[in-house]
């Protein structure tokens, strides 16, 4: 028996400007508004199908296929839930923020769910010339943190090894905020001499020191209304740390040589590859500043922690470094790239591909275009108690893992197609992908 509230609920979601669907406890979509139909396919039949079929082409709910299911979470918590998912769209797979709200009947029981979807425009699950690219679980966990914090004004601290793309993530946070149309100013703190640091950051007045022949606008002022990104935060001199703390606590700063205070209007994002807690213990970094900057830390995964993303990243990076040549990468070269350890992370992969594109005279990058360190295989530091020794016979599980890694390197289609190639279910594939990244 249909609820008398259904027409009102359908009318309500139809009035919403963002994509919305209405579904029941059995995952069935009861209605989709115009914004949803325009974003996710006007021609396909939606009502009566399950949300997991429409969004993922799954034959079972998300939680049984290796994904987080907001509907199941909401049934358990009784509250609104929010997750990040890869959805099928007419343009291919795309990341979507899902906010699902439960609706109760007259007896207080959850009867329906309203689901709002917001595309995450700064990231793609497939190869893309712009933005963040990846689909590994470690990448998705990072991206979910980015999507949650971007709309806020919270101070963000990005942590991770050199070359993991901290400035790209910082820009993604900026692009996802209300300040997106204002300046994004990046500062490499390791490249500023201590004597010039204060002047560069806060600006100076004419005549404030020898050589100050003109009024100088500092980077804080240049970022007014937008985002200031401080990269390599651990290299900031102690004397400047005090003034940076004052900026964060009071929202004011003083130009070098000035008597009055200036009001700052910035959102601060900082990044470091160093262990700030160790620097605090050795008194090379102020503890109060560390706590102030560490409001919302985000850990960026190293490339070796997201190896299933290497084929996607390789295609994406190649389109950036050699766009005019329209090159492809041979499967044998992709396999070698997936086996390398990348101490320099994504930056090193980019450099490898740029070098290969210059050496390639044809249309396809081959193994002989790759540097020697990639051709000789992973370095010895990969062999340890948790890593298989190539000189010893591999166990069955290790052979299965190598097979999966090889197929991932060659495969360019959907997860369903990959599962069919391997002769396993999508659910099993998801489970094994998660084990591969753990």
PLY file of the C-alpha trace (Angstrom):
ply
format ascii 1.0
element vertex 438
property float x
property float y
property float z
element edge 437
property int vertex1
property int vertex2
end_header
0.00 0.00 0.00
1.41 3.35 -1.02
1.87 6.01 1.59
-0.30 9.15 1.19
2.93 11.12 1.76
4.56 9.82 -1.43
3.14 12.47 -3.81
4.28 15.20 -1.41
7.76 13.69 -1.10
8.08 13.36 -4.88
6.96 16.96 -5.32
9.47 18.04 -2.66
12.52 16.46 -4.31
11.41 17.72 -7.72
11.70 21.28 -6.38
15.31 20.78 -5.29
18.07 22.20 -7.55
20.56 19.41 -6.71
20.17 15.80 -7.91
17.87 13.91 -5.50
16.24 10.50 -5.47
13.59 8.99 -3.18
13.99 5.31 -2.25
12.55 2.79 0.17
14.10 0.37 2.67
14.52 -2.25 -0.07
16.86 0.04 -2.07
14.16 0.66 -4.70
14.14 4.08 -6.34
10.64 5.53 -6.18
11.39 8.84 -7.90
14.27 10.94 -9.26
14.07 14.69 -9.74
14.86 16.62 -12.91
18.36 17.57 -11.74
19.18 13.89 -11.20
17.81 12.85 -14.56
19.82 15.55 -16.30
23.04 14.58 -14.50
22.78 10.79 -14.55
20.80 9.96 -17.66
17.44 11.22 -18.87
16.84 8.28 -21.20
17.20 5.43 -18.73
14.33 4.02 -16.68
14.87 4.85 -13.00
11.71 4.21 -10.97
11.46 0.66 -9.67
15.16 -0.15 -10.09
17.53 -0.41 -7.15
19.90 2.43 -6.33
22.92 0.11 -6.52
21.93 -1.04 -10.02
21.48 2.52 -11.29
24.60 3.98 -9.68
27.07 1.09 -9.89
25.54 -1.60 -12.15
25.75 -3.90 -9.13
23.47 -6.90 -8.68
23.60 -6.61 -4.87
23.75 -3.78 -2.31
26.95 -1.72 -2.08
28.09 -3.15 1.26
28.05 -6.66 -0.20
30.12 -5.52 -3.19
32.90 -3.96 -1.16
31.56 -0.39 -0.96
30.17 1.61 1.95
26.36 1.63 1.86
24.79 4.81 3.27
21.32 3.23 3.37
22.50 0.36 5.55
24.43 2.81 7.76
21.35 4.99 8.14
19.18 2.00 9.08
21.70 1.14 11.78
22.28 4.66 13.11
18.82 6.11 12.48
20.54 9.30 11.32
21.65 11.08 8.20
24.74 9.52 6.60
27.25 10.84 4.11
29.68 8.87 1.92
31.79 9.24 -1.22
31.05 6.88 -4.12
32.10 6.27 -7.70
28.93 6.49 -9.81
28.16 5.54 -13.38
27.23 8.61 -15.40
26.71 9.25 -19.14
30.28 10.62 -19.14
31.74 7.55 -17.40
32.59 6.94 -13.76
32.63 10.02 -11.54
33.01 10.69 -7.83
29.83 11.79 -6.08
29.19 12.98 -2.54
26.07 11.24 -1.24
24.01 12.62 1.63
21.20 10.27 2.64
18.46 11.32 5.08
15.95 8.86 6.62
12.24 9.69 6.72
9.99 8.17 9.38
6.33 7.17 9.29
3.67 8.03 11.87
4.91 5.25 14.16
8.48 6.51 14.15
9.88 3.81 11.86
12.17 4.59 8.92
10.08 4.22 5.78
11.91 6.15 3.05
15.21 7.82 2.27
15.99 11.02 0.40
19.40 10.91 -1.23
21.19 14.04 -2.44
24.15 13.77 -4.81
26.86 16.37 -5.39
29.50 15.68 -8.06
33.09 15.99 -6.81
34.40 17.98 -9.75
38.05 18.02 -8.60
38.56 14.26 -8.96
37.89 11.46 -11.42
37.87 7.70 -11.11
39.19 7.34 -14.64
42.08 8.84 -16.55
41.62 12.57 -16.82
43.86 15.40 -17.95
42.91 17.61 -15.00
42.35 17.17 -11.29
42.95 14.27 -8.93
42.87 10.81 -10.46
42.45 7.47 -8.72
40.15 4.77 -7.47
42.30 2.86 -4.95
40.77 2.56 -1.46
43.56 4.67 0.07
42.93 7.39 -2.52
39.17 7.28 -1.91
39.64 7.63 1.85
41.79 10.71 1.27
39.32 12.14 -1.23
36.43 11.69 1.20
38.35 13.78 3.75
38.97 16.43 1.07
35.29 16.51 0.13
34.23 16.87 3.76
36.57 19.70 4.68
36.56 21.70 1.43
33.24 23.59 1.98
34.31 24.66 5.49
36.76 27.33 6.64
38.81 24.85 8.70
42.59 24.99 8.67
43.93 21.90 6.89
47.28 20.13 7.33
48.35 17.83 4.48
50.78 15.08 5.47
52.68 12.76 3.18
55.91 11.99 1.41
57.42 14.35 -1.14
55.86 14.01 -4.56
52.45 12.77 -3.45
50.66 15.82 -4.87
50.05 17.98 -1.81
49.68 21.20 -3.80
47.17 19.51 -6.13
45.13 18.38 -3.11
45.35 21.87 -1.59
44.03 23.35 -4.81
41.22 20.78 -4.85
40.21 21.90 -1.35
40.28 25.52 -2.52
38.25 24.69 -5.65
35.64 22.94 -3.52
35.22 25.90 -1.16
33.25 29.14 -1.22
36.59 30.86 -1.97
37.04 29.05 -5.30
36.75 32.25 -7.35
39.34 34.05 -5.22
43.16 33.70 -5.34
45.00 30.49 -4.52
48.53 31.47 -3.46
51.13 28.73 -2.94
54.30 29.37 -0.94
57.30 27.02 -0.87
58.62 27.70 2.62
61.85 25.79 1.95
62.72 28.18 -0.87
62.54 31.39 1.18
65.63 32.73 2.94
65.00 33.42 6.64
65.93 37.09 6.25
63.28 37.57 3.56
60.59 35.28 4.96
58.68 37.88 6.96
58.76 40.42 4.15
57.54 37.90 1.57
54.77 36.60 3.81
53.49 39.86 5.32
54.86 42.52 2.97
56.88 45.63 3.87
56.69 49.41 3.77
58.98 51.58 1.69
62.21 52.31 3.53
61.63 49.69 6.23
65.07 48.19 5.53
67.96 48.61 3.11
66.74 47.85 -0.39
63.06 48.40 0.42
62.59 51.12 -2.18
58.91 50.41 -2.75
55.86 49.24 -0.84
55.67 45.43 -1.16
52.46 43.41 -1.03
52.97 40.22 0.97
51.59 36.80 0.10
48.97 36.99 2.86
47.57 40.13 1.29
47.87 38.65 -2.22
45.70 35.72 -1.09
43.02 38.00 0.40
39.59 36.43 0.07
41.11 33.14 -1.06
43.47 30.44 0.14
47.10 30.61 1.27
48.95 27.32 0.87
52.16 26.95 2.89
54.16 24.04 1.50
57.06 22.50 3.45
55.74 23.97 6.67
58.48 22.35 8.75
61.04 24.75 7.27
59.45 27.92 8.67
61.90 29.71 11.03
60.91 29.84 14.71
60.79 33.64 14.67
58.20 33.56 11.87
56.24 30.78 13.56
55.31 33.21 16.35
53.89 35.69 13.84
52.09 32.97 11.91
50.43 31.83 15.14
49.30 35.42 15.80
47.85 35.56 12.27
45.84 32.40 12.89
44.62 33.39 16.35
43.78 37.04 15.74
43.33 37.22 11.97
45.73 40.18 11.87
49.32 40.79 10.80
51.77 43.65 10.55
53.83 44.55 7.49
57.55 44.98 8.06
58.14 48.61 8.96
54.45 49.36 9.59
52.91 50.47 12.89
49.31 49.49 12.26
47.75 46.05 11.93
46.23 44.65 8.76
43.19 42.39 8.74
43.68 39.05 6.98
40.92 37.28 5.07
42.43 33.92 4.12
41.87 30.22 4.51
45.15 28.49 5.44
46.21 25.11 4.12
49.66 23.83 5.02
51.68 20.77 4.08
54.82 18.93 5.11
56.62 15.65 4.51
58.34 15.94 7.89
57.14 14.60 11.24
56.01 17.78 12.99
55.63 16.01 16.34
59.32 15.10 16.25
60.15 18.72 15.41
58.02 19.85 18.36
59.84 17.46 20.70
63.20 18.80 19.52
61.88 22.37 19.95
62.31 23.21 16.27
58.58 23.75 15.83
56.21 25.49 18.23
53.75 23.17 19.93
50.99 25.79 20.05
51.34 26.41 16.32
51.30 22.69 15.62
48.01 22.27 17.49
46.54 25.28 15.68
47.53 23.96 12.24
46.53 20.38 12.96
42.80 21.14 13.04
42.02 18.80 10.14
44.97 16.60 9.09
44.77 14.61 5.84
47.25 11.84 5.04
48.18 11.55 1.37
49.03 7.96 0.35
52.37 7.16 -1.24
52.16 5.82 -4.79
53.30 2.36 -3.63
50.17 2.31 -1.42
47.88 2.79 -4.44
49.53 0.74 -7.18
46.20 -0.06 -8.85
46.02 3.65 -9.78
49.30 3.62 -11.71
47.74 2.80 -15.14
45.16 5.58 -14.66
47.78 8.04 -13.46
50.14 7.13 -16.29
47.49 7.88 -18.92
46.50 11.11 -17.19
50.06 12.36 -16.66
51.09 11.47 -20.20
48.24 13.57 -21.57
49.61 16.50 -19.56
53.34 16.20 -20.33
52.96 15.26 -24.02
49.50 16.38 -25.04
50.46 17.20 -28.63
51.98 13.76 -29.34
48.86 11.74 -28.35
51.00 8.84 -27.13
49.89 5.48 -25.74
51.72 3.17 -23.34
52.36 -0.45 -24.24
50.95 -3.05 -21.84
54.46 -4.39 -21.23
55.62 -0.89 -20.20
52.59 -0.44 -17.94
53.44 -3.74 -16.23
56.96 -2.50 -15.49
55.64 0.83 -14.21
53.30 -1.03 -11.83
56.18 -3.06 -10.40
58.39 -0.06 -9.58
58.49 1.33 -6.02
58.50 5.12 -6.74
60.49 6.70 -3.91
59.61 10.02 -5.57
55.90 9.12 -5.80
53.62 10.72 -8.44
56.20 13.39 -9.23
58.69 10.67 -10.15
56.11 8.90 -12.33
55.46 12.18 -14.13
59.21 12.67 -14.75
59.57 9.09 -16.03
56.73 9.61 -18.51
58.02 12.99 -19.67
61.44 11.46 -20.35
59.85 8.49 -22.13
57.75 10.78 -24.32
60.88 12.59 -25.48
62.62 9.30 -26.32
59.61 7.86 -28.14
59.54 8.57 -31.89
56.49 6.42 -32.57
53.00 6.36 -31.16
53.51 3.97 -28.24
55.89 4.12 -25.28
57.73 0.80 -24.99
59.81 -0.68 -22.14
63.09 0.47 -23.69
61.90 4.08 -23.33
61.79 3.69 -19.53
64.76 4.44 -17.24
67.02 1.68 -15.98
65.70 1.76 -12.42
62.24 0.85 -13.71
63.55 -1.90 -16.01
65.59 -3.69 -13.33
62.57 -4.08 -11.05
61.79 -3.04 -7.49
64.73 -2.16 -5.22
65.92 -4.58 -2.52
64.25 -2.54 0.22
60.96 -4.06 -0.97
62.10 -7.49 0.18
61.43 -8.05 3.85
59.33 -10.12 6.20
56.12 -8.85 4.57
57.38 -8.97 0.97
57.97 -12.09 -1.17
61.56 -12.84 -2.11
61.81 -13.43 -5.87
64.46 -16.11 -5.26
61.99 -18.24 -3.29
59.01 -20.18 -4.73
55.78 -18.20 -4.56
52.83 -19.47 -2.59
49.40 -19.83 -4.22
48.05 -16.62 -2.63
51.11 -14.72 -3.87
50.60 -16.06 -7.40
46.95 -15.00 -7.27
48.00 -11.52 -6.14
50.54 -11.23 -8.96
47.86 -12.30 -11.45
45.48 -9.64 -10.16
48.19 -6.96 -10.28
49.06 -7.95 -13.85
45.43 -7.86 -15.01
44.98 -4.45 -13.35
47.99 -3.19 -15.27
46.56 -4.33 -18.60
42.87 -3.65 -18.02
41.18 -0.45 -19.21
37.48 -1.32 -18.79
34.98 -1.42 -15.95
35.24 -3.47 -12.76
32.45 -5.74 -13.96
34.41 -6.51 -17.15
37.57 -7.20 -15.13
35.67 -9.56 -12.83
34.35 -11.44 -15.87
37.88 -11.72 -17.30
39.12 -13.18 -14.00
36.14 -15.51 -13.67
35.07 -14.13 -10.29
32.15 -12.08 -9.01
32.31 -8.32 -8.62
31.96 -8.81 -4.87
35.03 -11.06 -4.79
36.96 -8.60 -6.96
36.18 -5.71 -4.58
37.27 -7.81 -1.61
40.57 -8.72 -3.27
41.24 -5.14 -4.36
40.85 -3.98 -0.78
43.27 -6.69 0.42
45.72 -5.63 -2.28
45.71 -2.05 -0.98
45.77 -2.91 2.75
0 1
1 2
2 3
3 4
4 5
5 6
6 7
7 8
8 9
9 10
10 11
11 12
12 13
13 14
14 15
15 16
16 17
17 18
18 19
19 20
20 21
21 22
22 23
23 24
24 25
25 26
26 27
27 28
28 29
29 30
30 31
31 32
32 33
33 34
34 35
35 36
36 37
37 38
38 39
39 40
40 41
41 42
42 43
43 44
44 45
45 46
46 47
47 48
48 49
49 50
50 51
51 52
52 53
53 54
54 55
55 56
56 57
57 58
58 59
59 60
60 61
61 62
62 63
63 64
64 65
65 66
66 67
67 68
68 69
69 70
70 71
71 72
72 73
73 74
74 75
75 76
76 77
77 78
78 79
79 80
80 81
81 82
82 83
83 84
84 85
85 86
86 87
87 88
88 89
89 90
90 91
91 92
92 93
93 94
94 95
95 96
96 97
97 98
98 99
99 100
100 101
101 102
102 103
103 104
104 105
105 106
106 107
107 108
108 109
109 110
110 111
111 112
112 113
113 114
114 115
115 116
116 117
117 118
118 119
119 120
120 121
121 122
122 123
123 124
124 125
125 126
126 127
127 128
128 129
129 130
130 131
131 132
132 133
133 134
134 135
135 136
136 137
137 138
138 139
139 140
140 141
141 142
142 143
143 144
144 145
145 146
146 147
147 148
148 149
149 150
150 151
151 152
152 153
153 154
154 155
155 156
156 157
157 158
158 159
159 160
160 161
161 162
162 163
163 164
164 165
165 166
166 167
167 168
168 169
169 170
170 171
171 172
172 173
173 174
174 175
175 176
176 177
177 178
178 179
179 180
180 181
181 182
182 183
183 184
184 185
185 186
186 187
187 188
188 189
189 190
190 191
191 192
192 193
193 194
194 195
195 196
196 197
197 198
198 199
199 200
200 201
201 202
202 203
203 204
204 205
205 206
206 207
207 208
208 209
209 210
210 211
211 212
212 213
213 214
214 215
215 216
216 217
217 218
218 219
219 220
220 221
221 222
222 223
223 224
224 225
225 226
226 227
227 228
228 229
229 230
230 231
231 232
232 233
233 234
234 235
235 236
236 237
237 238
238 239
239 240
240 241
241 242
242 243
243 244
244 245
245 246
246 247
247 248
248 249
249 250
250 251
251 252
252 253
253 254
254 255
255 256
256 257
257 258
258 259
259 260
260 261
261 262
262 263
263 264
264 265
265 266
266 267
267 268
268 269
269 270
270 271
271 272
272 273
273 274
274 275
275 276
276 277
277 278
278 279
279 280
280 281
281 282
282 283
283 284
284 285
285 286
286 287
287 288
288 289
289 290
290 291
291 292
292 293
293 294
294 295
295 296
296 297
297 298
298 299
299 300
300 301
301 302
302 303
303 304
304 305
305 306
306 307
307 308
308 309
309 310
310 311
311 312
312 313
313 314
314 315
315 316
316 317
317 318
318 319
319 320
320 321
321 322
322 323
323 324
324 325
325 326
326 327
327 328
328 329
329 330
330 331
331 332
332 333
333 334
334 335
335 336
336 337
337 338
338 339
339 340
340 341
341 342
342 343
343 344
344 345
345 346
346 347
347 348
348 349
349 350
350 351
351 352
352 353
353 354
354 355
355 356
356 357
357 358
358 359
359 360
360 361
361 362
362 363
363 364
364 365
365 366
366 367
367 368
368 369
369 370
370 371
371 372
372 373
373 374
374 375
375 376
376 377
377 378
378 379
379 380
380 381
381 382
382 383
383 384
384 385
385 386
386 387
387 388
388 389
389 390
390 391
391 392
392 393
393 394
394 395
395 396
396 397
397 398
398 399
399 400
400 401
401 402
402 403
403 404
404 405
405 406
406 407
407 408
408 409
409 410
410 411
411 412
412 413
413 414
414 415
415 416
416 417
417 418
418 419
419 420
420 421
421 422
422 423
423 424
424 425
425 426
426 427
427 428
428 429
429 430
430 431
431 432
432 433
433 434
434 435
435 436
436 437
